[in-house]
């Protein structure tokens, strides 16, 4: 149970939803689904996320002892050595699984892993570099799914870029969770966080625009309601709640991409990924 708390179990579903979206967004309606490769890439994504979260907590141990003493490493329920072992297992397993899928998947997995290490060890202390690196982590994670579809390597860049920018601004906002909330800066970040997923609708195919929009409108509505509440309260706990919902809304963003590409059933499956983290978030922390 403590290991599941360490890796933020609810968030892993948002990670595998990215891979699902990256794959089905590019897959033509006539193509046969490569279930083996897709499941392996979802495993890669889950391992990268779990290892990255654990690595972040190892590097943040001294900070968490003061500000997040409820986490498992500061409490001592899991030793640092055990956490490091888990991290190594996750990263090695991710690289091996990606290699089985193919060279492109292996390269993107390695780039995502590099971004994780840069974020946790190098860039975290500076707001913009940290947010940019975190955005790159999600960019490569969604693009990982696109590597399973044959075609030009540029094809999956646009949806990955939208998600990366979204996470960049969510990460910038998250820095207010442990500090003073500045209303002006907060309002700007909230507006961008709501706007970026909305603009991603330009990626949908014309014939399936309405289907994609259905998931997107729900996402925008929830984000707007939570953003308004966070802005009115302007407190770190309100920001924390906004961050948790922003993370869950990644799944709706992903589902919109799949539905907008014409894969109705698999878009609904993607939307269903929001159910486990919604309930798990009541038991496991997401931030």
BAFIDREN-468708 format. One record per residue (C-alpha): residue number from 1; x, z, y. Coordinates in steps of 0.1 Angstrom, whole numbers, plus 5000, padded with zeros to 4 digits. Each point is the difference from the previous one (the first is absolute). Example, Ala and Ser with C-alpha at 12.3 -4.5 7.8 and 13.67 -1.06 7.14 Angstrom:
# BAFIDREN-468708
 pos    x    z    y
   1 5123 5078 4955
   2 5014 4993 5034
# end
This chain:
# BAFIDREN-468708
 pos    x    z    y
   1 5000 5000 5000
   2 5028 5009 5024
   3 5017 4966 4994
   4 4968 4983 5009
   5 4999 5019 5032
   6 5037 4990 5007
   7 4992 4963 4996
   8 4967 5002 5020
   9 4979 4986 4971
  10 4971 4988 5022
  11 5022 4977 5020
  12 5013 4982 4970
  13 4967 4982 4997
  14 5005 4985 5034
  15 5034 4987 4989
  16 4987 4982 4969
  17 4971 4986 5020
  18 5026 4983 5022
  19 5015 4982 4970
  20 4966 4990 4988
  21 4991 4986 5034
  22 5034 4981 5003
  23 4994 4984 4967
  24 4963 4990 5002
  25 5003 4989 5037
  26 5023 4972 4989
  27 4985 4992 4965
  28 4978 4970 5000
  29 4965 5003 4985
  30 5009 4976 4971
  31 5032 5018 4990
  32 5004 5022 4970
  33 5006 5037 5008
  34 5034 5013 4988
  35 4988 5034 4990
  36 5033 5011 4984
  37 5021 4992 5031
  38 4974 5015 5023
  39 4998 5033 4982
  40 5038 5001 4999
  41 5002 4995 5038
  42 4974 5027 5005
  43 5022 5023 4980
  44 5030 4989 5022
  45 4980 5009 5031
  46 4988 5033 4986
  47 5036 5010 4991
  48 5014 4989 5033
  49 4974 5020 5019
  50 5003 5031 4978
  51 5038 4999 5002
  52 5000 4994 5037
  53 4976 5029 5008
  54 5021 5024 4979
  55 5032 4987 5016
  56 4985 5006 5034
  57 4991 5036 4991
  58 5036 5006 4987
  59 5015 4989 5033
  60 4973 5019 5020
  61 5004 5033 4981
  62 5014 5021 5029
  63 4974 4986 5024
  64 4972 5007 4975
  65 5011 5035 4995
  66 4990 5006 5036
  67 4971 4976 5005
  68 4986 4992 4965
  69 5008 5031 4979
  70 4970 4992 4977
  71 5018 4970 4985
  72 5014 5004 4965
  73 5037 4997 5009
  74 5000 5027 5028
  75 4979 5022 4977
  76 5025 4996 4972
  77 4975 4990 4974
  78 5021 4969 4994
  79 5038 5001 5003
  80 5019 4975 5021
  81 5019 4990 4969
  82 4967 4992 4981
  83 4987 4980 5030
  84 5032 4980 5001
  85 4998 4992 4963
  86 4964 4989 5005
  87 5011 4977 5029
  88 5027 4984 4979
  89 4976 4994 4971
  90 4974 4984 5023
  91 5025 4977 5018
  92 5017 4989 4968
  93 4966 4993 4983
  94 4989 4980 5031
  95 5031 4978 4999
  96 4998 4994 4963
  97 4963 4991 5001
  98 5005 4977 5029
  99 5029 4983 4982
 100 4977 4993 4971
 101 4975 4983 5023
 102 5026 4977 5016
 103 5028 4995 5024
 104 4978 4999 5032
 105 4982 5032 4990
 106 5034 5016 4994
 107 5013 4990 5034
 108 4969 5013 5018
 109 5000 5032 4980
 110 5036 5005 5011
 111 4992 4993 5036
 112 4971 5025 4999
 113 5023 5026 4984
 114 5026 4994 5027
 115 4974 5005 5027
 116 4989 5033 4984
 117 5036 5013 4999
 118 5006 4989 5036
 119 4968 5017 5012
 120 5006 5033 4982
 121 5037 5003 5007
 122 5009 4980 5032
 123 4971 4990 5023
 124 4976 5029 4998
 125 5012 5020 5030
 126 4992 4972 5024
 127 4963 4991 5004
 128 5000 4962 5003
 129 5028 4993 4974
 130 4982 5024 4976
 131 4966 4984 5005
 132 5015 4965 4997
 133 5017 5009 4967
 134 4969 5015 4987
 135 4981 4969 5009
 136 5026 4980 4981
 137 4994 5021 4969
 138 4964 4990 5000
 139 5008 4964 5009
 140 5022 4996 4970
 141 4975 5019 4978
 142 4972 4976 5007
 143 5023 4970 4998
 144 5011 5012 4966
 145 4966 4989 4986
 146 5005 4966 5016
 147 5033 4994 4980
 148 4979 4996 4969
 149 4984 4968 5013
 150 5020 4968 4999
 151 5004 4982 5034
 152 5018 5002 5033
 153 5015 5034 5006
 154 4985 5000 5036
 155 4964 5000 4986
 156 4996 5038 4997
 157 5017 5009 5033
 158 4969 5001 5022
 159 4979 5026 4982
 160 5031 5021 4994
 161 5009 4998 5037
 162 4965 5012 5010
 163 5002 5030 4977
 164 5036 5008 5011
 165 4990 5000 5037
 166 4969 5022 4992
 167 5023 5025 4982
 168 5025 4999 5028
 169 4974 5013 5025
 170 4985 5025 4975
 171 5035 5014 4996
 172 5006 5003 5037
 173 4967 5019 5003
 174 5009 5023 4971
 175 5029 5014 5020
 176 4974 5018 5021
 177 4988 5019 4969
 178 5028 5026 5005
 179 5004 4998 5038
 180 4981 5000 5033
 181 4974 4973 5002
 182 5003 4977 5030
 183 4966 4985 5008
 184 5012 4968 5016
 185 5024 4991 4973
 186 4975 5010 4974
 187 4973 4977 5014
 188 5023 4970 5000
 189 5010 5007 4964
 190 4964 5005 4989
 191 4989 4967 5016
 192 5028 4981 4982
 193 4992 5016 4967
 194 4964 4989 5002
 195 5009 4966 5014
 196 5026 4988 4974
 197 4978 5001 4969
 198 4972 4983 5021
 199 5024 4971 5009
 200 5010 4996 4963
 201 4966 4982 4995
 202 5016 4968 5013
 203 5017 4998 4966
 204 4968 4997 4981
 205 4989 4966 4986
 206 4970 4986 5019
 207 4978 4998 4970
 208 5005 5037 4992
 209 5003 5014 5035
 210 4967 5020 4997
 211 5011 5016 4967
 212 5033 5011 5015
 213 4984 5012 5032
 214 4977 5024 4980
 215 5029 5021 4989
 216 5018 4996 5034
 217 4970 5012 5021
 218 4997 5031 4979
 219 5037 5007 5005
 220 4998 4994 5038
 221 4969 5022 5003
 222 5016 5029 4982
 223 5032 4997 5019
 224 4981 4998 5033
 225 4980 5032 4992
 226 5031 5019 4989
 227 5020 4987 5030
 228 4973 5011 5024
 229 4999 5035 4985
 230 5038 5003 5000
 231 5001 4989 5037
 232 4973 5024 5011
 233 5016 5030 4982
 234 5037 4989 5007
 235 5014 5026 4977
 236 5026 4997 4971
 237 4973 5008 4973
 238 4978 4972 5014
 239 5029 4976 5000
 240 5008 5010 4964
 241 4964 4992 4990
 242 5003 4966 5017
 243 5032 4993 4981
 244 4984 5008 4967
 245 4971 4977 5006
 246 5024 4973 5013
 247 5018 5002 4967
 248 4968 4997 4979
 249 4989 4971 5022
 250 5030 4980 4987
 251 4979 4994 4969
 252 4972 4985 5021
 253 5025 4978 5018
 254 5013 4988 4966
 255 4964 4995 4986
 256 4992 4979 5031
 257 5029 4977 4992
 258 4990 4995 4964
 259 4963 4994 5009
 260 5010 4977 5028
 261 5020 4979 4976
 262 4969 4995 4978
 263 5007 5024 4972
 264 4968 5019 5003
 265 5001 5021 4968
 266 5037 5009 5004
 267 4994 5009 5037
 268 4973 5025 4989
 269 5025 5013 4974
 270 5025 5004 5028
 271 4974 5018 5021
 272 4994 5023 4970
 273 5036 5013 5003
 274 4988 5021 5029
 275 4979 5022 4977
 276 5028 5019 4981
 277 5019 5009 5032
 278 4969 5010 5018
 279 4993 5028 4974
 280 5037 5007 4993
 281 5006 5006 5037
 282 4979 5031 4998
 283 5025 5015 4975
 284 5033 4983 5009
 285 5014 4996 5035
 286 5005 4965 5013
 287 5025 5008 5028
# end
